């Protein structure tokens, strides 16, 4: 089997859906599982829907209507027969979304987020599955939530591998073309969970591992994995080969082209991961596999925006010892802060975090009871793998450096 993943940019409109079909025709689609994200900017629109549900219910229906309109435009471009079953299927999903908002009693933002955000993936895959069947690419639409099982850590759930393996092995017909959703899963009570933002790559890796697939291919709007994000860095170059270890390092530091958890299950079974362009499907792209760490061997640049830098020092200039550090990490865990950089000295401790769950104010209040606290909001974290002096100097130019940390092969710089 082979596993394909198409992101939102590849299916942002009707032409994108048609191009997905063209890629399948070009590369072959026997014994293929296709994992698809929400269309275009649907996830962002759905996040606005959720925000309005909690903060501005008067705008809830207009926000939902924007999501409906975007999908209706795509439907009308793809299907001439306005009585096609796809219209009823998509309407049913939007009815289900509205019903949830009317009947929900939970005040938990993270729970509500996971129950609703994935309608983008459910709708996109319904549209794509029907379109492929319409043009003769016979396929089966499957609900990923019946296969991938997790705990109930909403918005960043952890996979129950034993149950997931059993589900995929026993339920999935691997001899045909299957279409399913990325990003989504479900817990033991069948409530929807999500695997973290951009988690569709991870979905593809989970299926590939459980199916012992021949390969995973992620289809992007770039020629492969580049040594830098071209949105922020000039003259980005294509990396032809990356080892599993190096890919895990790049993903850990925030390389957006690969989800941080994607490589680990593939490495365990030595399943190669290809990153290719859906605009040029016959090009080689990038291969992540056993072999050379990096080809070509050049510095790789990663940037994470909108980070928080917290610097702590003891109130009485005493050392920050193991018990202090243990307490700090307990609080970071309690408030669900994702830690990206740590730096400490005898009397100070600095940490750069991602405030995904909006718990910063609570964390700071807790920390100020025992430490002097300085907080820098909206900073940028730059990481250079395989750095050299020229790369570091160029990166630091015209920036205020708040923190800098060098280890063998990697430098991290926090700037304002």
N, C-alpha and C positions, 0 to 999 in steps of 0.2 A: 504493500500500500504506500501511497504518498499522501502527505498532508499539505494543503495549501492554506495560506491565510491572506485575506484581502482586507486592508484597512479602509477607514472611512473615506479617505481621499480618492481611493480607486473606484468607489461606487457613489460619488457625490451627486451624480445626476444620471439621466437615462443613458447618455453616451458612455458613462463609466460602466454601467451594468452590461451594455452591449460589448464593451471592451473586455470585461471579465469573461464573457462567453467566448470571445475571440481568443483569449489566452488559453482557455480550456481546449478549444479546438486545435490550437497550434501545438500545445505541449502534450495533449492526451489527457483523458479524464477517467479511464478505467481504474477501478479500485482506488478512488480518490475521495478523500474527505476535505471539504472546503469550509473553512472557518471564516465568517464574515463579521465585520464590525458594523456599528450604526453608520448610516449614510451621512457623509459630509460633516457638518457641524451639529448634527442632531444631539449628541451628548451634551454639548454646551447649551442647546435650547432646552433640553430636558432638565438640566441643572437650574435654569431660570424658572421652569415650571415648579420645581420642588421649592425653590426660594420663595416664589409667590404663594405657594400653599402654606408656608409657615409665616410669611411676613406681610403678604399683600393679597389676600384671597380675592379681592375685587378684580385683580389682573390675571387670576389663575386660568380662566377659560380662554382669554385672548392669547395667553402664552401657549396653551395646548393647541389652539387653532393654528398658530404659526407652524407647529410641528406637523399638524394634519395637512396644511396647505403645501408644505414642501414635498411631502410624500405623494400627495394627490397629483402634483405637477409631474412627478416622475412616472406615476402610474399612467397618466393620460398620454405621456410620450411613448410608453412601452406597449400599451395594450389598446388596439383599435376597438375591440368588443367591450363596450362599457358595462356589459352584464357578466363579464368574466368573473370567475369565482374569487380571484385575487382581491377584488374590490370589497366583497363581503368579508373575506378573511381579515383584511386590514381594518375595516370598520369594527369588527368584533374585538380586535386588540385595543383600539382606542376606547371602545365602550368599557372594556375591562379596566383600563387605566382610570377612566372617570369614576367607575364604581368603587375602585379602591379609595380614591380621595373622598368620596361621599361616606364610605363605611368605616374608614380607618379610625381607630381610637388611640393609637400609640403616639406619644409625644416625642419619641426617639427619632431624631433627625437621621441618624445613620441607618436605622431600620427602614424608615420611609424611603430614603435614598435608594437602598438596594431593591426595594419592592417595585420601584417605578423607573429607575434610570435605564434598565435593560429593555424597555419597550422599543427603544431604538433598534437594538439588535434583532429582536423578535420580528419587527415589521420589515426591516431590510432583508432578512433571510426569507421571509414569506414572499416578498416581491421577486427576489432573485430566483428562488426555487420555481415559482410559477412561470417566470419568463423563460428560464432554461427549458422547462418542460414544453412551453409553447413553441420553441424553435427546434425541438427535437432532441435536446440534451436531457434525456430522462434521468430523474434524480429523486431522492427521498429527502424530505425536510424532517429534521429531527430536533427535538427540544433538548438542548445541552443540559438542562437542569435535571433531566432524568438519568444522566450519565455521570456527571462530575458532582461529587458530594464533598461538603466542607463542614467546618465548624460554623458557629454563628458570630464570628468576629466580622461584623458588617463593614463593608467597604474595603476590607483587606483580609479576606477569609483564607483559612489554611486548608489545603486539600486532605481529605481522608483517602489515602492512596489505596488501601485494601478494598474498600467499598467501591471506589471509582474503577479500579481494575476489574473487579467482578462485574460491574454494570456494563462496562464497555466490551468485555470479552463475551458476555452472555447475550447482550441485547443488540449490538451493532452488526449489521450486515455489511461486511467489508468488501464484498464482491461488486458493489455498485457505487455510483456517484452519490455521496451524501452531502447535504448542505446543513450547516449548523451555526450557532451563534458563538462569538467570542465573548470573553469577559465575565460571563454569567455561570452560576452554579446554584446549588441549593443545599440547605442544611438538613439535619435529621428530621425536622418537622415540615420539610418541603417548602419553607420560606426561601425566597430568592436571595442569594448572596452574590457578591462580586469579588473578583480576584485582584482588585487594585486598578487604578486608571491605566489605560493602555494594556490591559491584561489579556487581550485577544491572542497575542503571541504566545503567552503562557498556556492558553487553552489548546493551541495547536500542539505545543510540546507535550502536554498531558496526554492527549489522544495518541500522539506518535509513540510515546513511551509505552502506553498500555497496548497498542497495536503492534509494537516492534516494527514500525514503519521503515521503509527504505530511506526516506528523507522528509524534511520539512522545508517548504519554500514560503518565504514571506515576500509578498508582492508590494513594492513601494513606488513612490513617484520619483525616486532617485535611483541611480544605476547600481547601487549596492550600499555597503557600509563605507562611509567616508571618514576621513581622519578628523573631521570637524563638521559641525552643523553649519551649512552654507548660509543660514539666516543670520548668523552672528560672526562668522569668520570668512575671510576672503581666501580664494585659491584652495578650497577643499579638494583633497585627492582621494581616489578610490582605493580601498584596501582589497586586494585580490584574495588573500588568505588570512584567516585569524584562527589561532588555536582556541580550544574550548576554554582553557585557563584565562587567556587574554580577553576573550569575549565576556567571561564572567567578571573580570576586573573592570572592563569598560562599562558594562551594564551596572555594576555596583556603584560606580562613580556617577552614573546618570546619563550614559549615552542613550539618547532617545530612540535610536533605531532598533534596539533590542530590549525587551522587557527584562528586568533584573533576574527573574526566576526562570526564564525560558531555557537557558543553556543547560542548567543542572540536570534535568531528567534526560536530555538528549545525550549529554556526556556519559551518563551511566551506561547507556546502551550503544554508544558511539554512533549515533544517528546524525548524519551531516545536516547542517542547517544552511540553506541558501537564501541570500537576500538579493532579489532581482527587481528589475524595473518592469512594471506592467505596461509601459509604453514601448519596451523593446524586449519581449519575452525570450528571444533566442540568444541574447547576450549572456556572458558568463556570470556577471554580478560578483558577489562575494561568497566565499565558502567558509563556514565555520566548522572545523573538524580537527582531527588529529593532525599533527604536523608542525610546520614552522609557526612560531608565535605570531609573526606579523610580516606580511609581504605587501608593499615595501616597508622597510623598517624606518619609519618616520614618526615624529611626535604626533600624538593624538590629543585633541583639545575637546574638553567637555565643559559646558556651562549650565548651572542651575540658577534660575532667577527666583526672586521673591523668597529668599531664605531669611532666617532669623539668626543673628549671632548673639549669644548670651555669654557674658563674661562675669565670673564670680570671684570674689576674694573673701577671706575670712574677716569677720568683724573685728577681731582682736589681733590680727596679723599672725595668728598661729598657723601651723602647717595644715594644708588640706591633705588629710591622710585617707587611708582605705575606707574608714567608716563614713567620712564625708562624701567620698566618691560613690560609695554604695548607696547612700541616701539620695544623692543627685540622680543616679540612674534609676532608682525606684520611682522617683517623681517623674522623670522623663517617660518611663513606662506607664505610669498611672495616667498621665495626660496624653498618651499616644503620640509622642513626638518622635519623628523619624530622625535619627542622628546621622549626620553626614561627615562631620569633622570633630575631633576631640583634640584639645591641647591643654596640658597642665604644667604648672611649675610648683615650687614649694608652697606658695601662698595664693595661687590663682588657678582657675579652671575655666576654660572657654569651650563652648560647644556651638556648632552651627546645626540648626534643625529646620525641618520642614513642618510648618504648622497646619497640617492637613485637616485636623479635627477642630481647629479654632479654639484651642484650649490655652493659648499663650497667657492671657490675663490671669487665669487661675494658677498656672504654673509659676508665674513671676511673683504673685502674692505669697505663695507657699515658700519660694526660695528666699524672699526678702526677710523672712522671719529669722534666718540663720546666716545669711551672707550679704555682703555688699553686691549689688546687682547692677550691671550695665547692659542694656539691651539695644541692639542695632536692628531696626526693622528694614525689610526690603533690600537686603544686600544680595550680591551675586557671588556664587561659589564657582571658581574656575579650577579645573583639574587638568593637568598635562601628564599623560603617560609617555614614558620614553623621552623625557624633556631634555633640552640642552639650554645653554646660557642664552642663546639668541632667542629661543622661543619664550623663555621666562621674561626677558627684558622687553620684548615686543608686547607681551600680554600686560605687563605692569604699566606700560606707558600711558600717561594721562589718567591714571586711576589712583584713588586713595586706598592703600592696602591696610586692612584692619587685622589680618591674620595671615601668616604664611607658614607652611609646614612642608618639609622635604623629607621624603623617605627614598629608599633605593628604587629608582625607576619612576617615581611619582612625586609631583609637587602639587599642593593645593593652596589656593590663594583666595581669601575672602576680601572683596572690595566693595566700596560704597559709591 
